Amino acid sequence: MASRTGERTLRFAGGWARVGPWHDQPDVAHVVVATDHRLNVSAVHDCVARVRAAGYRAAVTSPLTAAAAVPFLAEGFESREQLHVLEHPLADLERPPSTGLELGRGWRRDRAAVVALDRRAFPPDWQLGQSGLREALRATPSVRFRVAHRPGDPGIVAFAVTGRAGRQGYLQRLAVDPDARRGGLGRALVVDALRWVRRSGGRSCLVNTQTDNQDALALYEACGFRRLPSGLGVLGCAW
């Protein structure tokens, strides 16, 4: 990996990962590990050595299952965040509720405003940043990027990123400006995402959120998502 200025694919003994700045912090690596096979302790050790050699002072993983987290914990990583995983079977979908706002496609020119909105909507450790938004937009072969405006006002008050890989859909990100909440906008974006996943051939849709984000959990469950028995964990390590 030549530099820390952007995302790189890092190859090591036993696997590969995408590595880039965590929340636009140039000295903290966001390690998005490959999901096609499980890494062992030796592979994680090699991965960490290469991340350190690239000049990073710390690393944060993508969300991992309990089994996938084991070699990282053995290498000295610790839990940073626990996440609930919820699934929607895409049956009996409601029509998008009326919100009085305009919902449309998100464009590249919207990304700066979307990142600023995301910063207002989430605490520091959960904000996307430019690098996180890029990752969300290219994490799956098919993606839907939606933004919401007030009529006659170009300012973005909410956005959603939804992906699909094969038959599996993913609600990657949903954010509503704090000043625009409680008006049904979050629900409208969730329903829009679910209907797109089903229309494009998906059979279910997954979403994850922090275990203490009760507002998000209530929204997703009201929209028909159900919690899965096993969650995910985000791990971190500094050296």
C-alpha positions in Angstrom: 0.0 0.0 0.0 1.8 3.1 -1.2 0.2 5.9 0.9 -2.5 6.8 3.4 -4.2 9.4 1.1 -6.9 7.1 -0.2 -8.3 3.6 -0.1 -6.1 0.7 -1.2 -6.5 -3.0 -1.5 -4.1 -4.7 0.9 -3.1 -8.2 0.1 -1.4 -10.4 2.7 -0.9 -14.1 3.5 -4.3 -15.7 3.7 -6.5 -12.9 2.5 -7.1 -9.3 1.5 -8.8 -6.2 2.8 -9.6 -2.7 1.7 -7.9 -0.1 3.8 -8.4 3.6 3.9 -8.7 6.4 6.5 -11.2 5.9 9.2 -13.8 8.8 9.2 -11.3 10.9 7.2 -8.7 10.5 10.0 -5.5 10.0 8.0 -3.6 8.1 10.7 -6.4 5.6 11.6 -7.0 2.8 9.2 -10.5 1.4 8.4 -9.9 -2.2 7.6 -12.8 -3.8 5.5 -11.9 -7.4 5.5 -12.8 -9.8 2.7 -16.0 -11.8 3.3 -15.3 -14.7 1.0 -13.3 -16.7 3.5 -12.5 -16.4 7.3 -9.1 -15.1 8.3 -6.9 -16.9 10.8 -4.6 -15.4 13.4 -1.6 -15.6 11.1 -3.4 -13.7 8.4 -4.6 -11.0 10.8 -1.1 -10.7 12.1 0.2 -10.2 8.6 -2.5 -7.7 7.8 -1.8 -5.6 10.9 1.9 -5.6 10.1 1.2 -4.2 6.7 -1.2 -1.6 8.0 1.5 -0.5 10.5 4.2 -0.4 7.9 1.9 1.9 5.8 2.2 4.5 8.7 -1.1 4.1 10.4 -1.1 4.4 14.2 -4.4 2.5 14.8 -7.0 0.4 13.0 -10.8 -0.1 13.1 -12.5 -3.0 11.5 -15.6 -3.3 9.5 -18.5 -5.0 11.4 -17.6 -8.6 12.1 -19.5 -11.7 13.2 -18.4 -13.2 16.5 -16.5 -16.0 14.6 -14.8 -13.6 12.3 -13.7 -11.4 15.3 -11.8 -14.2 17.0 -8.4 -13.8 15.2 -8.6 -10.0 15.6 -9.2 -10.3 19.3 -6.2 -12.7 19.6 -4.1 -10.0 17.8 -5.0 -7.4 20.5 -8.1 -5.8 19.0 -10.8 -4.7 21.4 -14.6 -4.1 21.0 -15.5 -0.6 20.0 -19.2 -1.0 19.1 -21.8 -3.7 19.3 -24.5 -3.8 16.6 -27.9 -5.4 16.2 -28.6 -7.0 12.8 -32.1 -6.9 11.5 -33.7 -8.6 8.5 -36.8 -7.8 6.4 -38.4 -10.6 4.3 -39.7 -8.0 1.7 -43.3 -9.2 2.1 -46.4 -7.0 2.5 -44.5 -3.8 1.8 -46.5 -0.6 2.5 -46.6 2.3 0.1 -44.2 5.2 0.9 -45.9 7.6 3.3 -46.4 11.2 2.2 -44.0 13.6 3.9 -44.4 16.8 1.8 -40.8 16.5 0.8 -39.2 15.6 -2.6 -37.3 12.3 -2.8 -34.9 11.8 -5.6 -31.6 10.4 -6.8 -28.4 11.5 -5.1 -25.6 12.7 -7.3 -21.9 13.2 -6.9 -22.5 16.9 -6.4 -24.6 16.1 -3.4 -21.9 14.2 -1.5 -20.5 17.1 0.5 -23.9 18.1 1.7 -24.7 14.4 2.6 -21.5 14.1 4.6 -22.4 17.4 6.5 -25.9 16.0 7.2 -24.4 12.7 8.4 -22.2 14.6 10.8 -25.2 16.4 12.3 -27.1 13.1 12.6 -24.6 10.8 14.3 -22.0 11.0 17.1 -18.4 11.3 16.1 -17.5 7.6 16.2 -20.4 6.7 13.9 -20.1 9.4 11.2 -19.3 8.3 7.7 -17.0 11.1 6.4 -16.2 11.2 2.7 -14.3 7.9 2.7 -17.1 6.1 4.5 -19.7 7.4 2.0 -17.5 6.2 -0.9 -17.3 2.8 0.7 -21.0 2.6 1.2 -21.7 3.6 -2.4 -19.5 0.9 -3.9 -19.8 -1.9 -1.3 -22.3 -3.8 -3.5 -22.7 -4.4 -7.3 -26.0 -2.5 -7.3 -26.7 0.7 -5.3 -29.5 3.2 -4.8 -28.5 6.7 -3.5 -31.5 8.8 -2.5 -31.8 12.3 -1.0 -34.7 14.3 0.3 -35.4 18.1 -0.1 -38.0 20.5 0.9 -40.0 21.8 -2.1 -38.1 24.7 -3.7 -35.2 24.3 -1.4 -32.0 22.5 -2.6 -30.8 21.7 0.9 -30.7 18.0 1.7 -32.6 17.0 4.9 -32.2 13.2 4.6 -30.5 10.5 2.6 -30.3 6.7 2.2 -27.8 4.4 0.6 -29.2 0.9 -0.2 -27.2 -1.9 -1.9 -27.9 -5.3 -3.4 -25.6 -8.3 -4.0 -27.4 -11.2 -5.7 -30.6 -11.8 -3.8 -29.5 -10.0 -0.7 -30.3 -6.3 0.0 -28.6 -4.0 2.4 -29.8 -0.8 3.9 -26.2 0.7 4.1 -27.0 4.1 5.6 -30.0 6.2 6.6 -29.7 9.7 8.1 -32.3 12.4 8.8 -31.4 15.9 9.8 -32.2 16.3 13.5 -34.5 19.3 12.7 -36.5 17.2 10.2 -37.2 14.2 12.4 -40.6 12.9 13.6 -42.2 13.7 10.3 -42.2 10.3 8.7 -39.1 10.9 6.5 -37.1 8.1 7.9 -39.9 5.7 7.3 -40.4 6.9 3.8 -36.8 6.3 2.9 -36.8 2.8 4.5 -39.9 1.8 2.5 -38.4 3.3 -0.7 -35.3 1.2 0.0 -37.2 -2.0 0.6 -39.4 -1.6 -2.5 -36.3 -1.0 -4.6 -34.6 -4.2 -3.3 -37.6 -6.3 -4.0 -38.2 -4.7 -7.4 -34.6 -5.4 -8.4 -34.7 -9.1 -7.4 -33.8 -9.2 -3.8 -35.4 -11.7 -1.4 -34.5 -10.0 1.9 -32.9 -6.9 3.2 -30.4 -6.5 6.1 -29.6 -3.5 8.3 -27.5 -3.0 11.4 -27.5 -0.3 14.0 -25.9 0.3 17.4 -27.4 -1.6 20.3 -28.2 1.7 22.1 -29.8 3.5 19.2 -33.4 3.0 20.3 -34.9 5.4 17.8 -33.4 3.5 14.8 -34.4 0.2 16.3 -38.0 1.4 16.8 -38.1 2.7 13.2 -36.8 -0.5 11.6 -39.0 -2.8 13.6 -42.0 -0.6 12.8 -41.2 -1.0 9.1 -41.2 -4.8 9.5 -37.5 -5.6 10.3 -36.9 -8.3 12.9 -33.7 -8.7 15.0 -31.5 -11.6 14.2 -30.2 -13.6 17.2 -26.5 -12.8 16.4 -25.2 -9.3 16.0 -21.9 -7.8 14.8 -19.0 -6.1 16.4 -16.7 -3.3 15.4 -13.1 -3.8 16.7 -10.2 -1.4 17.2 -6.5 -1.5 18.0 -3.8 1.1 18.5 0.0 0.7 18.7 
